[in-house]
């Protein structure tokens, strides 16, 4: 992946062209970060949800991630994307992503440029099927956290994610489990979030913006 310091409009145009001319790797990318202990549940009725996969440029291409608040939910305290379930008043899952991003970290719809949609990820534990929506964020976002849902925001270098795929031990319940993860600046990113990131990296692996 190669990104030069160019204007955001040109970078957005190039990203859209690149993403829309790539075949989504889907399960090929997901399976590399699928924990071995995770079972496949075929009879679950999944609820719809979407997350915002927000790219931005600050000397290099970066990805916005959040740490969820400690609230005893299934994904309490985990590194994740801003997002959540589709509500009845959301006209589609793109609008769900816009709404959740605004509610959780206060980035407005007008600051986000839609790039593409990635492959659906199924999360049996919380019974969600998640649509990842890729955006580019213009300018420096003025983050304001919804403390009930988000503990902190991180801006993680895409190049660092490429270099830091590891096997790590995490505590699940009362036992330690070995899972594939991205480990960047002491952040451990695993599960559905890692699966989504890996598909993103597959697509960005040959992205260049040279003329």
Secondary structure by P-SEA (a helix, b strand, c coil): cccccccaaaaaaaaaaaaaacccaaaaaaaaaccccbbbbcccccccccccbbbbbcccbbbbbbbbccccccccccccccccccccccccaaaaaaaaaaacccccccccccccccccccccccccbbbbbbbbbccccccccccccccccccccaaaaacbbbbbbbbcccbbbbbbbbbccccccccaaaaaaaaaaaaaccccccc
